[in-house]
Amino acid sequence: MSRRDNLLTRWIEARQGRERHYLTRFSIGATLFFAGVGLMLFAEQRITPSLMQEVLTLVGLLLAGAGAALAASAYIILTLLRLFKHD
């Protein structure tokens, strides 16, 4: 086994048993993502074109981006934990 495989295996083994933690992170990330998208839609449809509309859209974009990154990273870790599960 190469050194890189050994590091990955140890990294995954250190996270075994914490699936609930990563599922919570995934849920929080998805919630942030949809809240951000909702804020962007709200700003687009309900607020007249102005600086406030742009600011709300930017905040929504930042929320959606952070939520997507959090949800994606948690999902990747959950997938790795399932693939390398030690029973």
TAFEN-V834498 format. One record per residue. N is the residue number from 1. PSI is psi in whole degrees, -180 to 180 (999 if undefined). BURIAL is b if it has 16 or more other C-alpha atoms within 10 Angstrom, else e. Layout:
n	psi	burial
N	PSI	BURIAL
N	PSI	BURIAL
//
This chain:
n	psi	burial
1	133	e
2	165	e
3	-38	e
4	-44	e
5	-39	e
6	-42	e
7	-43	e
8	-44	e
9	-45	e
10	-38	e
11	-42	e
12	-43	b
13	-33	e
14	-21	e
15	-1	e
16	141	b
17	0	e
18	29	e
19	-38	b
20	-38	e
21	-45	e
22	-29	b
23	-38	b
24	-43	e
25	-41	b
26	-45	b
27	-42	b
28	-42	b
29	-43	b
30	-40	b
31	-45	b
32	-42	b
33	-51	b
34	-31	b
35	-41	b
36	-44	b
37	-41	b
38	-40	b
39	-40	b
40	-42	b
41	-41	e
42	-47	e
43	-38	b
44	-40	e
45	-27	e
46	-15	e
47	135	e
48	150	e
49	120	e
50	179	e
51	-37	e
52	-39	e
53	-43	b
54	-40	e
55	-45	e
56	-39	b
57	-41	b
58	-43	b
59	-43	b
60	-40	b
61	-42	b
62	-42	b
63	-46	b
64	-42	b
65	-45	b
66	-41	b
67	-41	b
68	-42	b
69	-43	b
70	-46	b
71	-42	b
72	-43	b
73	-41	b
74	-39	b
75	-40	b
76	-44	e
77	-42	b
78	-40	b
79	-44	e
80	-40	b
81	-36	b
82	-39	e
83	-37	e
84	31	e
85	132	e
86	117	e
87	999	e
//
